[in-house]
C-alpha cells in the first residue's frame, strides 16, 4: 500500500492511497475460498472447486464487497500508522478500480486538534443555594389544584365570561358543506384563548344559555388537517349550558388524590420536589459559569465539519421556534446577526465538547451500564404504553444509545472539574435564583433570542389580524 499526503492545511488532511492489485487479488481469493464451502459446484466436493472457476462465476458479483473491505482496511491502516484522530468519517473518492489494476483513491479528513486539558484547581466558581419558602409551596399547591379544576352549570342564567366553559352542539361547514370532524353534540368547550381554532372561543364570550350563534373562522395555514388548512368555515353553535369554574379546596381530601394521607404530607412532598428543582437550577447556572470559564481558557482551532453539523442543529431549532425559515428571512438584518451568533455558539459548543471529552479520556471517566440503562428508562417513561418498544429501540440501535451516553459523560466530566475547582456557596431566595438564570440566558445569545421572539410575535400578530378581519366580515 502506498500513501502520499497531498494536502495539509490546519486540521484538514488529504491523501492519495494506492492498494496494489496483488493485495486485491489475495482478498478476492480469500473470499472465493470461503464461498467455495457454501456453494455447490457440479463435479466438485464442497471446498474443492478451483478458485479460477469460482472467479469466473462469482468474481464480478463479489467486486463490490472486495472494494468495500479493501477501502475499509487500507483507510484504517493509514489512520493507525500516521496516528490520525479523525473528527468525522473520512471522505473517500475512488479514482481507479478495475480488474488486474491497482485500487487508487483519495481520502480527505479533518483531524481532532491537539491541546492540553491542564489543571483546574485555579478555577473559582459560585454555587447558589436556596430553600423553598412557604409561599412557594402554596403557589405550587394552587397550580396543582388548578390542574384538577372542573366546571359546573351556573345557578342563575348569565352571560359567559372568558373563565367559563360551555356545553354546546355545533355543526361546521366549508363553502356551505359540512365536513368530517366538524360536528359534535354535548361538547364541553373552555372559553380561554388557545383552544380549538384561533378566534373561535373569543366569539362565544357573552353568550347566554339557550342561545345559538354563527361563528366565522379561518383555519391556520399549518392546521393539522390539510383539507381544512387555510380555509374559511362557519360553525352553527347551540349553547346548552354556561358552566363556571369550581375551585378545588386544598385540604386533606385534596392530598388523598395524590395518594397521601394529609395536607401536611403533601406539603412536605411538594417542598422536597421544589428543593430538587432548585438544586437542578443552581447546577445549571454553575455548569454554565464553568463552561464560560473554560471557553475563555481554551482557544484552539476546531474541525469545520463538526461546527457545521452543530450550526445546523442550532439553526433548525431556531427555525422551528420561529415557525418557518421565511419568518426569519423576512428580518434580514437581525437574521444575519443571529446566524453569525449561531456559528459562534456552534464553535463554542464543539470546542467545549472536545475539552470535556479530553478530560474524560485522560481521567478514565466512563459511563457505567446502569447509568445508561437509567437514561433509557427516563426516555421510555416519556412514551406511556410504549416503554418496551423504546427500550428495544435503544438496545437494537447502538447509535441511539451513543447519543444518550454523550450527555452523561459530559456531566461526569463537569462534576470532575468542579471537584478540582474552588466552589463557594451563597444563599439566595428562590426569586434571586430564577432571576440569575434568566439574566444568564438573556446575556448568552441576545441576537438569537431577539430574532426568535420577533419572528414568533410577528406570526402571532398576523394570526390575530386575520382573526379580527374575519370577525368583521
C-alpha positions, 0 to 999 in steps of 0.5 A, a space after each residue: 500500500 502506498 500513501 502520499 499526503 497531498 494536502 495539509 492545511 490546519 486540521 484538514 488532511 488529504 491523501 492519495 492511497 494506492 492498494 496494489 492489485 496483488 493485495 486485491 487479488 489475495 482478498 478476492 481469493 480469500 473470499 472465493 475460498 470461503 464461498 467455495 464451502 457454501 456453494 455447490 459446484 457440479 463435479 466438485 466436493 464442497 471446498 474443492 472447486 478451483 478458485 479460477 472457476 469460482 472467479 469466473 462465476 462469482 468474481 464480478 458479483 463479489 467486486 463490490 464487497 472486495 472494494 468495500 473491505 479493501 477501502 475499509 482496511 487500507 483507510 484504517 491502516 493509514 489512520 493507525 500508522 500516521 496516528 490520525 484522530 479523525 473528527 468525522 468519517 473520512 471522505 473517500 473518492 475512488 479514482 481507479 478500480 478495475 480488474 488486474 489494476 491497482 485500487 487508487 483513491 483519495 481520502 480527505 479528513 479533518 483531524 481532532 486538534 491537539 491541546 492540553 486539558 491542564 489543571 483546574 484547581 485555579 478555577 473559582 466558581 459560585 454555587 447558589 443555594 436556596 430553600 423553598 419558602 412557604 409561599 412557594 409551596 402554596 403557589 405550587 399547591 394552587 397550580 396543582 389544584 388548578 390542574 384538577 379544576 372542573 366546571 359546573 352549570 351556573 345557578 342563575 342564567 348569565 352571560 359567559 365570561 372568558 373563565 367559563 366553559 360551555 356545553 354546546 352542539 355545533 355543526 361546521 361547514 366549508 363553502 356551505 358543506 359540512 365536513 368530517 370532524 366538524 360536528 359534535 353534540 354535548 361538547 364541553 368547550 373552555 372559553 380561554 384563548 388557545 383552544 380549538 381554532 384561533 378566534 373561535 372561543 373569543 366569539 362565544 364570550 357573552 353568550 347566554 344559555 339557550 342561545 345559538 350563534 354563527 361563528 366565522 373562522 379561518 383555519 391556520 395555514 399549518 392546521 393539522 388537517 390539510 383539507 381544512 388548512 387555510 380555509 374559511 368555515 362557519 360553525 352553527 353553535 347551540 349553547 346548552 349550558 354556561 358552566 363556571 369554574 369550581 375551585 378545588 379546596 386544598 385540604 386533606 381530601 385534596 392530598 388523598 388524590 395524590 395518594 397521601 394521607 394529609 395536607 401536611 404530607 403533601 406539603 412536605 412532598 411538594 417542598 422536597 420536589 421544589 428543593 430538587 428543582 432548585 438544586 437542578 437550577 443552581 447546577 445549571 447556572 454553575 455548569 454554565 459559569 464553568 463552561 464560560 470559564 473554560 471557553 475563555 481558557 481554551 482557544 484552539 482551532 476546531 474541525 469545520 465539519 463538526 461546527 457545521 453539523 452543530 450550526 445546523 442543529 442550532 439553526 433548525 431549532 431556531 427555525 422551528 421556534 420561529 415557525 418557518 425559515 421565511 419568518 426569519 428571512 423576512 428580518 434580514 438584518 437581525 437574521 444575519 446577526 443571529 446566524 453569525 451568533 449561531 456559528 459562534 455558539 456552534 464553535 463554542 459548543 464543539 470546542 467545549 465538547 472536545 475539552 470535556 471529552 479530553 478530560 474524560 479520556 485522560 481521567 478514565 471517566 466512563 459511563 457505567 451500564 446502569 447509568 445508561 440503562 437509567 437514561 433509557 428508562 427516563 426516555 421510555 417513561 416519556 412514551 406511556 404504553 410504549 416503554 418496551 418498544 423504546 427500550 428495544 429501540 435503544 438496545 437494537 440501535 447502538 447509535 441511539 444509545 451513543 447519543 444518550 451516553 454523550 450527555 452523561 459523560 459530559 456531566 461526569 466530566 463537569 462534576 470532575 472539574 468542579 471537584 478540582 475547582 474552588 466552589 463557594 456557596 451563597 444563599 439566595 431566595 428562590 426569586 434571586 435564583 430564577 432571576 440569575 438564570 434568566 439574566 444568564 440566558 438573556 446575556 448568552 445569545 441576545 441576537 438569537 433570542 431577539 430574532 426568535 421572539 420577533 419572528 414568533 410575535 410577528 406570526 402571532 400578530 398576523 394570526 390575530 389580524 386575520 382573526 379580527 378581519 374575519 370577525 368583521 366580515 
